[in-house]
Amino acid sequence: MDRDILVEKVKAIIAEKLAIDEDTISLESSFVNDLKADSMDILDLMGGFEEEFGITISDEKGRTFETVKDVVDYLETLTK
């Protein structure tokens, strides 16, 4: 999948799940510090990514994601 398309899909999921404007999300955005996501939000986001991309993200792996770029990079390796 093209990286730009992947980024847009990830940003759309984040915007929907966190009820924020997609334009405020960048690859460098920290889920906790910038997007104000708590642990329940993170779980909800992981579920959204799993559903959209037809994958499973382990809890261990999900806890390693700090920025939007972390998620995009991980998903990119799975969708090639």
C-alpha beads as a LAMMPS data file, in Angstrom:
LAMMPS data file: protein, C-alpha beads

80 atoms
79 bonds

1 atom types
1 bond types

-500.0 500.0 xlo xhi
-500.0 500.0 ylo yhi
-500.0 500.0 zlo zhi

Masses

1 110.0

Atoms # bond

1 1 1 0.000 0.000 0.000
2 1 1 1.235 3.479 -0.841
3 1 1 2.599 5.239 2.258
4 1 1 0.574 8.412 1.637
5 1 1 -2.658 6.405 1.517
6 1 1 -1.618 4.532 4.656
7 1 1 -0.907 7.805 6.488
8 1 1 -4.295 9.236 5.472
9 1 1 -6.140 6.108 6.653
10 1 1 -4.297 6.109 9.985
11 1 1 -4.989 9.820 10.508
12 1 1 -8.676 9.313 9.671
13 1 1 -8.979 6.514 12.243
14 1 1 -7.227 8.615 14.900
15 1 1 -9.415 11.645 14.164
16 1 1 -12.580 9.547 14.392
17 1 1 -11.634 7.617 17.535
18 1 1 -10.302 10.654 19.423
19 1 1 -12.909 13.076 18.029
20 1 1 -10.286 15.556 16.870
21 1 1 -9.615 17.418 13.626
22 1 1 -7.539 15.359 11.209
23 1 1 -5.516 18.475 10.338
24 1 1 -4.093 18.550 13.874
25 1 1 -2.481 15.115 13.424
26 1 1 1.046 14.761 12.052
27 1 1 3.449 11.842 11.834
28 1 1 5.362 13.336 14.757
29 1 1 2.246 13.605 16.955
30 1 1 2.612 11.777 20.249
31 1 1 -0.535 9.868 21.190
32 1 1 -0.247 10.829 24.848
33 1 1 1.439 14.237 24.815
34 1 1 0.000 15.803 21.653
35 1 1 -3.254 13.952 21.017
36 1 1 -4.118 13.517 24.724
37 1 1 -4.972 9.816 24.333
38 1 1 -5.261 7.735 27.474
39 1 1 -4.762 3.980 27.750
40 1 1 -8.387 3.253 26.803
41 1 1 -8.075 5.530 23.750
42 1 1 -4.937 3.655 22.700
43 1 1 -6.770 0.322 22.913
44 1 1 -9.614 1.760 20.861
45 1 1 -7.154 3.022 18.265
46 1 1 -5.437 -0.367 18.012
47 1 1 -8.841 -1.954 17.450
48 1 1 -9.550 0.562 14.707
49 1 1 -6.250 -0.172 12.982
50 1 1 -6.841 -3.915 13.281
51 1 1 -10.299 -3.620 11.752
52 1 1 -9.258 -1.294 8.920
53 1 1 -6.193 -3.276 7.886
54 1 1 -7.350 -6.804 8.736
55 1 1 -4.476 -7.455 11.127
56 1 1 -3.894 -8.274 14.769
57 1 1 -1.680 -6.052 16.924
58 1 1 -0.449 -7.673 20.123
59 1 1 -0.868 -5.723 23.349
60 1 1 2.921 -5.799 23.700
61 1 1 3.401 -4.220 20.277
62 1 1 0.608 -1.724 20.838
63 1 1 2.353 -0.414 23.948
64 1 1 5.457 0.426 21.893
65 1 1 3.648 2.950 19.707
66 1 1 4.401 6.464 20.899
67 1 1 3.827 8.494 17.732
68 1 1 1.658 8.287 14.644
69 1 1 4.831 7.510 12.668
70 1 1 5.447 4.433 14.834
71 1 1 2.068 3.040 13.793
72 1 1 2.488 3.950 10.121
73 1 1 5.954 2.369 9.979
74 1 1 4.649 -0.826 11.594
75 1 1 1.602 -1.050 9.330
76 1 1 3.753 -0.379 6.293
77 1 1 5.822 -3.490 7.036
78 1 1 2.631 -5.577 7.237
79 1 1 0.956 -4.266 4.098
80 1 1 3.851 -4.657 1.668

Bonds

1 1 1 2
2 1 2 3
3 1 3 4
4 1 4 5
5 1 5 6
6 1 6 7
7 1 7 8
8 1 8 9
9 1 9 10
10 1 10 11
11 1 11 12
12 1 12 13
13 1 13 14
14 1 14 15
15 1 15 16
16 1 16 17
17 1 17 18
18 1 18 19
19 1 19 20
20 1 20 21
21 1 21 22
22 1 22 23
23 1 23 24
24 1 24 25
25 1 25 26
26 1 26 27
27 1 27 28
28 1 28 29
29 1 29 30
30 1 30 31
31 1 31 32
32 1 32 33
33 1 33 34
34 1 34 35
35 1 35 36
36 1 36 37
37 1 37 38
38 1 38 39
39 1 39 40
40 1 40 41
41 1 41 42
42 1 42 43
43 1 43 44
44 1 44 45
45 1 45 46
46 1 46 47
47 1 47 48
48 1 48 49
49 1 49 50
50 1 50 51
51 1 51 52
52 1 52 53
53 1 53 54
54 1 54 55
55 1 55 56
56 1 56 57
57 1 57 58
58 1 58 59
59 1 59 60
60 1 60 61
61 1 61 62
62 1 62 63
63 1 63 64
64 1 64 65
65 1 65 66
66 1 66 67
67 1 67 68
68 1 68 69
69 1 69 70
70 1 70 71
71 1 71 72
72 1 72 73
73 1 73 74
74 1 74 75
75 1 75 76
76 1 76 77
77 1 77 78
78 1 78 79
79 1 79 80
